[in-house]
Amino acid sequence: MDRGDFLASLTAGGLAGMCVDLVLFPLDTVKTRLQSPQGFKKAGGFHGIYAGVPSTAVGSFPNAAAFFVTYECMKTVLHTDASPYFGPVTHMLAASLGEVVACLIRVPSEVVKQRAQVSPTSSTLRILSNTVCEEGILGLYRGYKSTVLREIPFSVVQFPLWESLKDLWSWKQGHVVDSWQSAVCGAFAGGFAAAVTTPLDVAKTRIMLAKTGSKTATGNVLPALYGVWRTQGVPGLFAGVVPRMSAISLGGFIFLGTYDKIRRLLL
């Protein structure tokens, strides 16, 4: 990847990430409260729907920028065009590594954001200071493993599907897809990936919101999933699936469409 590609991916990814996270923040709050152990109403209901937004505002740009720089770099290194059959595998590997890197930035922001979303009367700064005082810096990375285990399957579904839909649309019309068409492909890919990975998202939310010292707070995904299934059954594993699908479908449209448009303008 040359310097121009690097800067274009960094800028386009960062701006796209900020745009989608801030626009769709209320839906994300609703989803988090539906998945929280205390239930939607006790977590705040529709009150303080923007609680935690400062954490998202700070973390969105570097998080998305890190993902797309890694994603585009790995696509170049792995030579996507070497074989038409290797393309989807390349996208899966590139997206997976991108998520591992991006989660180093995303998880601390996500921990503070989600705790603020279910405690709308507490400020983001207070939640940040309490987390660091009670759990240390590592407390900000509680749920890193569960977040990565959610994001990798999500990206393994979303990005190859997004790239394949763009290729199919491009082949049918005889030229490269426009940015709005890329956005439509992103919406379909994101919505489908969101639906199938919702149980992992529920586990991640429970781990991040668990009381310090509890078994769930250790970060083990399978016990967290089992605990939800035992108490709430299959519906509990898919709590928040509708707002999650809605947010990520719309998010995929905005995120991938904006990324594609800005990157084309910069190159």
C-alpha positions as a printed Julia matrix, in Angstrom:
267×3 Matrix{Float64}:
   0.0     0.0     0.0
   1.48    3.36   -1.03
   1.22    6.58    1.01
  -1.79    7.83   -0.97
  -3.76    4.62   -0.39
  -2.83    4.68    3.3
  -4.01    8.26    3.85
  -7.17    7.71    1.8
  -8.11    4.58    3.77
  -7.31    6.25    7.09
  -9.32    9.41    6.35
 -12.26    7.72    4.63
 -12.5     5.0     7.27
 -12.3     7.44   10.18
 -14.89    9.85    8.79
 -17.25    7.02    7.83
 -16.94    5.52   11.32
 -17.7     8.8    13.07
 -20.65    9.48   10.79
 -22.38    6.15   11.32
 -21.69    5.81   15.05
 -23.03    9.25   15.91
 -26.07    9.08   13.6
 -27.14    5.66   14.86
 -26.22    6.1    18.53
 -29.86    6.09   19.81
 -30.54    2.71   18.19
 -27.37    1.33   19.74
 -28.5     2.55   23.18
 -31.87    0.8    22.78
 -30.12   -2.42   21.74
 -27.73   -2.28   24.71
 -30.57   -1.72   27.19
 -32.58   -4.61   25.72
 -29.56   -6.88   26.24
 -28.65   -5.64   29.74
 -29.16   -8.0    32.73
 -31.5    -5.56   34.56
 -33.85   -5.25   31.6
 -34.82   -2.39   29.3
 -36.81   -0.23   31.72
 -34.4    -0.46   34.66
 -31.48    0.25   32.33
 -33.07    3.58   31.42
 -35.74    2.81   28.83
 -35.91    5.68   26.37
 -34.52    8.17   28.88
 -31.05    9.64   28.27
 -30.79    8.02   24.85
 -27.48    9.79   24.16
 -25.79    8.67   27.39
 -22.23    7.6    26.55
 -21.99    9.52   23.29
 -18.72   11.32   24.28
 -16.96    7.96   24.46
 -18.19    7.1    20.97
 -17.22   10.53   19.61
 -13.65   10.05   20.84
 -13.23    6.42   19.76
 -15.03    6.26   16.41
 -12.46    7.89   14.11
  -9.32    6.01   15.24
 -11.24    2.74   15.54
 -12.65    2.79   12.0
  -9.44    4.23   10.56
  -7.38    1.41   12.1
  -9.76   -1.19   10.68
  -9.74    0.08    7.09
  -6.0     0.78    6.96
  -5.38   -2.82    8.07
  -8.1    -4.2     5.77
  -6.84   -2.46    2.63
  -3.21   -3.2     3.47
  -3.89   -6.91    3.93
  -5.9    -7.05    0.69
  -2.83   -5.67   -1.09
  -0.41   -8.04    0.65
  -2.58  -11.1    -0.02
  -3.13  -10.2    -3.7
  -6.93  -10.32   -4.0
  -6.78  -10.61   -7.81
  -4.47  -13.6    -7.85
  -7.39  -15.99   -8.11
 -11.16  -15.44   -8.35
 -11.63  -18.27   -5.86
  -9.19  -16.84   -3.34
 -10.89  -13.41   -3.25
 -13.46  -14.2    -0.51
 -10.76  -15.87    1.62
  -8.58  -12.77    1.25
 -11.45  -10.55    2.35
 -12.13  -12.8     5.35
  -8.49  -12.79    6.46
  -8.08   -9.05    5.88
 -11.29   -8.22    7.76
 -10.4   -10.54   10.65
  -6.99   -8.96   11.17
  -8.56   -5.52   10.81
 -10.96   -6.31   13.66
  -8.19   -7.59   15.94
  -6.32   -4.29   15.48
  -9.4    -2.03   15.64
 -10.67   -3.66   18.84
  -7.59   -2.4    20.68
  -9.18    1.04   20.3
 -12.85    0.03   20.16
 -13.12   -1.99   23.38
 -12.21    0.74   25.93
 -14.59    3.11   24.16
 -17.28    0.41   24.09
 -16.9    -0.48   27.78
 -17.37    3.14   28.88
 -20.16    3.74   26.35
 -22.23    0.7    27.33
 -21.91    1.36   31.05
 -23.05    4.93   30.45
 -25.97    3.69   28.33
 -27.37    1.63   31.2
 -26.57    4.32   33.82
 -27.87    7.49   32.14
 -27.59    9.53   35.36
 -23.8     9.01   35.51
 -21.46   11.04   33.33
 -19.08    9.38   30.86
 -16.07   10.85   32.68
 -17.25    9.5    36.03
 -17.78    6.03   34.57
 -14.31    6.14   33.01
 -12.65    7.18   36.27
 -14.62    4.62   38.32
 -13.67    1.82   35.92
  -9.97    2.7    36.06
 -10.01    3.15   39.86
 -11.85   -0.12   40.54
 -10.41   -2.36   37.83
  -7.31   -0.61   36.54
  -6.49   -0.09   32.86
  -7.28   -3.74   32.18
 -10.85   -3.0    33.23
 -11.21   -0.98   30.05
 -10.36   -4.12   28.1
 -12.92   -6.32   29.81
 -14.74   -8.01   26.95
 -11.86   -7.68   24.47
 -11.92  -11.39   23.75
 -15.71  -11.52   23.46
 -15.7    -8.42   21.21
 -13.1    -9.94   18.9
 -15.03  -13.22   18.87
 -18.12  -11.24   17.85
 -16.45   -8.98   15.3
 -14.44  -11.61   13.44
 -17.48  -13.78   12.52
 -19.4   -10.59   11.73
 -16.7    -9.33    9.38
 -16.11  -12.78    7.9
 -19.76  -12.68    6.81
 -20.15   -8.97    6.02
 -17.08   -8.06    3.99
 -16.88  -11.02    1.58
 -20.65  -10.64    1.05
 -20.26   -6.88    0.45
 -17.42   -7.4    -2.01
 -19.27  -10.25   -3.78
 -22.5    -8.24   -4.12
 -20.53   -5.32   -5.58
 -18.78   -7.65   -8.05
 -22.11   -9.21   -9.08
 -23.77   -5.81   -9.56
 -20.72   -4.55  -11.44
 -20.74   -7.6   -13.73
 -24.45   -7.18  -14.51
 -24.21   -3.51  -15.47
 -20.81   -3.7   -17.12
 -18.98   -1.1   -15.01
 -17.78   -0.48  -11.47
 -20.61    0.13   -9.01
 -21.38    3.68   -7.92
 -20.97    4.71   -4.26
 -24.74    4.5    -3.6
 -24.79    0.98   -5.05
 -21.88    0.04   -2.8
 -23.92    1.43    0.08
 -26.93   -0.75   -0.8
 -24.67   -3.81   -0.92
 -23.29   -2.77    2.48
 -26.78   -2.55    3.94
 -27.7    -6.09    2.86
 -24.36   -7.53    3.98
 -24.47   -5.73    7.34
 -28.05   -6.69    8.15
 -27.47  -10.37    7.42
 -24.2   -10.46    9.4
 -25.89   -8.65   12.31
 -28.68  -11.22   12.53
 -26.45  -14.3    12.66
 -23.99  -12.83   15.19
 -26.54  -11.39   17.66
 -25.93  -14.11   20.34
 -22.25  -13.15   20.39
 -23.25   -9.51   20.76
 -25.5   -10.41   23.71
 -22.61  -12.26   25.37
 -20.28   -9.3    24.83
 -22.81   -6.89   26.37
 -23.36   -9.11   29.43
 -19.6    -9.44   30.0
 -18.99   -5.69   29.77
 -21.89   -4.89   32.11
 -21.27   -7.66   34.66
 -20.4    -6.75   38.24
 -16.69   -6.75   39.03
 -15.64  -10.11   40.43
 -18.61  -12.05   39.08
 -18.2   -15.18   36.96
 -19.5   -13.38   33.85
 -16.94  -10.59   34.32
 -14.11  -13.06   33.66
 -14.89  -12.71   29.98
 -15.63  -16.31   29.01
 -18.09  -16.27   26.13
 -19.54  -19.79   26.34
 -20.57  -19.55   30.02
 -22.08  -16.13   29.3
 -24.11  -17.58   26.41
 -25.17  -20.55   28.52
 -26.28  -18.27   31.35
 -28.5   -16.27   28.98
 -29.92  -19.42   27.39
 -30.64  -21.01   30.8
 -32.54  -17.99   32.13
 -34.13  -16.57   28.97
 -33.9   -19.29   26.34
 -33.39  -18.65   22.63
 -35.25  -15.28   22.71
 -32.66  -14.07   25.23
 -29.82  -14.99   22.89
 -31.43  -12.82   20.21
 -32.39   -9.92   22.49
 -32.08   -6.67   20.6
 -31.86   -8.38   17.21
 -34.33   -5.99   15.54
 -32.62   -2.73   16.59
 -29.22   -4.37   15.94
 -30.21   -5.4    12.41
 -31.85   -2.04   11.77
 -28.86   -0.09   13.06
 -26.27   -2.18   11.24
 -28.23   -2.32    7.95
 -28.55    1.45    7.98
 -25.02    1.65    9.36
 -23.7    -0.54    6.54
 -25.38    1.76    4.03
 -23.88    4.9     5.58
 -20.53    3.4     6.65
 -19.52    1.5     3.54
 -21.14    3.98    1.15
 -19.41    6.94    2.82
 -16.11    5.07    2.95
 -16.32    4.17   -0.73
 -17.26    7.72   -1.76
 -14.61    9.51    0.29
 -11.89    7.06   -0.73
 -12.68    7.57   -4.41
 -12.56   11.34   -3.97
  -9.15   11.15   -2.28
  -7.51    8.79   -4.76
